[in-house]
């Protein structure tokens, strides 16, 4: 039958709307995973055992199960116990919590690399242990871990396509709906690949700029 890219303009608005949803999900989940990763890292390293162990179980569960299953449990499973989570929120929570665990490992390594003498110096200045962590240790750890965290954010963008299985009209699902009307999968999947690539390039450019600013501030 050959290729016919002339069918794309008619459905371009649908695909671009899906791209906006993809960006929104990625940004929201990235925020959850970033700050959640810091919190989980601090708890894993410094909280009492009674508090630390439940979070270790949480980490084990999210590391040991597929993201797709986690999305199903949040969206389809919670409703059975009376918690009806909207598809978009379920996607953000699922993606965010999945990457919280990976980010937490990075933050833990970076926090442990900070010179312990800085905590002692902060304590001598009258700061409590938690104030020293919040004002001295964690900011340094965050600066050092930005590059690998950036790689996780790019992986998060790619994994955001999985939220299509719970009905979120992100980029991939929007393209599939256009394909259902035109029976032109190759043309629309090429378009989707190009859009993902452009978003990826923008994210990499932003991350590089952040890294340069951090290096300049050291």
C-alpha positions as CSV (number, residue, x, y, z in Angstrom):
1,X,0.0,0.0,0.0
2,X,3.0,2.3,0.5
3,X,3.4,5.1,3.0
4,X,1.1,8.1,3.2
5,X,2.2,10.8,5.7
6,X,-0.6,13.1,4.4
7,X,-2.9,11.5,7.0
8,X,-0.9,13.0,9.8
9,X,-2.1,16.7,9.7
10,X,-5.7,15.8,10.3
11,X,-4.8,14.0,13.6
12,X,-1.8,16.1,14.6
13,X,-3.8,18.0,17.2
14,X,-4.7,14.7,18.9
15,X,-1.1,13.5,19.0
16,X,0.2,16.9,20.2
17,X,-2.4,16.9,23.0
18,X,-1.1,13.5,24.0
19,X,2.4,14.9,24.0
20,X,1.3,17.6,26.5
21,X,-0.1,14.9,28.7
22,X,3.1,12.9,28.5
23,X,5.1,16.0,29.5
24,X,2.7,16.7,32.4
25,X,2.9,13.2,33.7
26,X,6.7,13.2,33.4
27,X,7.2,16.5,35.2
28,X,4.8,15.6,38.0
29,X,6.3,12.1,38.5
30,X,9.8,13.6,38.3
31,X,9.0,16.0,41.2
32,X,7.5,13.1,43.3
33,X,10.5,10.9,42.6
34,X,13.1,13.6,43.3
35,X,11.8,14.8,46.7
36,X,10.5,11.4,47.6
37,X,14.0,10.0,46.9
38,X,15.6,12.5,49.2
39,X,13.1,11.7,52.0
40,X,13.5,7.9,51.6
41,X,17.3,8.2,51.6
42,X,17.3,10.2,54.8
43,X,14.9,7.8,56.5
44,X,16.9,4.8,55.3
45,X,20.2,6.2,56.6
46,X,19.2,8.1,59.8
47,X,15.7,7.1,61.0
48,X,15.2,4.7,63.9
49,X,14.8,1.0,62.9
50,X,11.1,1.0,63.8
51,X,10.6,3.7,61.1
52,X,13.3,2.5,58.7
53,X,12.1,-1.1,58.2
54,X,8.7,-0.3,56.7
55,X,10.4,1.9,54.1
56,X,12.8,-0.9,53.3
57,X,9.9,-3.2,52.7
58,X,8.4,-0.5,50.4
59,X,11.7,-0.2,48.5
60,X,12.0,-4.0,48.1
61,X,8.4,-4.2,46.7
62,X,8.9,-1.5,44.2
63,X,12.4,-2.8,43.1
64,X,11.2,-6.4,42.8
65,X,8.0,-5.9,40.8
66,X,7.4,-4.5,37.3
67,X,6.2,-0.9,36.8
68,X,3.2,-2.2,34.8
69,X,2.0,-4.3,37.7
70,X,2.4,-1.4,40.1
71,X,0.2,0.8,37.8
72,X,-2.4,-2.0,37.7
73,X,-2.4,-2.3,41.5
74,X,-2.8,1.5,42.1
75,X,-5.5,2.0,39.4
76,X,-7.5,-1.2,39.4
77,X,-6.6,-2.6,42.8
78,X,-7.2,0.3,45.1
79,X,-10.7,0.8,43.8
80,X,-11.6,-2.6,45.3
81,X,-10.9,-1.2,48.8
82,X,-12.8,2.0,48.2
83,X,-9.9,4.2,46.9
84,X,-10.9,5.4,43.5
85,X,-7.8,7.1,42.0
86,X,-8.1,9.0,38.7
87,X,-6.0,7.6,35.9
88,X,-3.7,10.6,35.6
89,X,-3.0,10.6,39.4
90,X,-2.5,6.8,39.4
91,X,0.0,7.3,36.6
92,X,1.9,10.0,38.4
93,X,1.9,8.1,41.7
94,X,3.0,4.8,40.0
95,X,5.8,6.3,38.0
96,X,6.9,8.6,40.9
97,X,7.0,5.9,43.5
98,X,8.8,3.5,41.1
99,X,11.6,6.0,40.5
100,X,11.6,7.2,44.2
101,X,13.4,3.9,45.0
102,X,16.1,4.3,42.3
103,X,16.7,8.0,43.2
104,X,16.9,7.1,46.9
105,X,19.8,4.7,46.2
106,X,21.6,7.5,44.4
107,X,20.9,10.0,47.2
108,X,22.1,7.5,49.9
109,X,25.4,7.0,48.1
110,X,25.9,10.8,47.7
111,X,25.0,11.6,51.3
112,X,27.4,9.0,52.6
113,X,30.1,10.6,50.5
114,X,29.8,13.9,52.2
115,X,32.6,14.5,54.8
116,X,31.3,13.6,58.3
117,X,33.3,16.4,59.6
118,X,30.9,18.8,58.1
119,X,28.1,17.4,60.3
120,X,30.2,17.7,63.4
121,X,31.1,21.3,62.5
122,X,27.4,22.1,62.0
123,X,26.6,20.5,65.4
124,X,29.3,22.7,67.1
125,X,27.5,25.8,65.6
126,X,24.3,24.8,67.4
127,X,22.5,23.0,64.7
128,X,20.6,19.8,65.5
129,X,21.3,16.6,63.6
130,X,18.3,17.0,61.4
131,X,19.1,20.7,60.8
132,X,22.7,19.7,59.8
133,X,21.3,17.2,57.4
134,X,18.8,19.6,55.9
135,X,21.1,22.6,55.6
136,X,24.5,21.1,55.1
137,X,24.6,17.5,54.0
138,X,21.5,17.1,51.7
139,X,22.2,20.2,49.6
140,X,25.7,19.0,48.8
141,X,24.4,15.5,48.1
142,X,21.8,16.9,45.7
143,X,24.4,18.8,43.8
144,X,26.6,15.8,43.3
145,X,23.8,13.5,42.2
146,X,22.2,15.6,39.6
147,X,23.8,13.8,36.5
148,X,22.6,10.3,37.4
149,X,19.2,11.6,38.6
150,X,18.9,13.2,35.1
151,X,19.4,9.8,33.5
152,X,16.6,8.4,35.7
153,X,14.3,11.3,34.6
154,X,14.9,10.4,30.9
155,X,14.1,6.8,31.7
156,X,10.9,8.0,33.4
157,X,9.9,9.9,30.2
158,X,10.3,6.7,28.2
159,X,8.4,4.6,30.8
160,X,5.5,7.1,30.8
161,X,4.2,5.3,27.8
162,X,3.1,2.5,30.1
163,X,0.3,4.7,31.6
164,X,-1.6,4.2,28.4
165,X,-2.6,0.8,29.7
166,X,-4.7,2.5,32.5
167,X,-6.4,4.9,30.0
168,X,-4.3,8.0,30.2
169,X,-4.4,9.7,26.8
170,X,-0.7,10.3,26.6
171,X,1.4,10.3,23.5
172,X,1.4,6.6,22.7
173,X,-2.3,6.1,23.3
174,X,-3.2,9.2,21.3
175,X,-1.3,7.8,18.4
176,X,-3.0,4.5,18.7
177,X,-6.4,6.2,18.5
178,X,-5.3,8.0,15.3
179,X,-4.1,4.6,14.0
180,X,-7.5,3.1,14.7
181,X,-9.1,5.6,12.5
182,X,-6.6,5.6,9.6
183,X,-5.0,2.1,9.7
184,X,-1.6,3.8,9.3
185,X,0.5,2.6,12.1
186,X,4.0,3.2,10.6
187,X,3.4,6.8,9.9
188,X,2.0,7.6,13.3
189,X,4.6,5.6,15.2
190,X,7.3,7.4,13.3
191,X,5.7,10.7,14.4
192,X,5.5,9.5,18.0
193,X,9.2,8.5,17.9
194,X,10.2,11.9,16.6
195,X,8.2,13.7,19.3
196,X,9.7,11.6,22.0
197,X,13.2,12.3,20.6
198,X,12.5,16.1,20.6
199,X,11.3,16.0,24.2
200,X,14.3,13.9,25.1
201,X,16.6,16.5,23.5
202,X,14.9,19.3,25.4
203,X,15.3,17.4,28.7
204,X,18.9,16.7,28.1
205,X,19.6,20.4,27.3
206,X,17.8,21.5,30.5
207,X,19.8,18.9,32.6
208,X,23.1,20.0,31.0
209,X,22.3,23.6,31.9
210,X,21.4,22.7,35.5
211,X,24.7,20.7,35.8
212,X,26.7,23.7,34.5
213,X,25.1,26.1,37.0
214,X,25.8,23.6,39.8
215,X,29.4,23.2,38.8
216,X,29.8,27.0,38.6
217,X,28.3,27.4,42.1
218,X,30.8,25.0,43.7
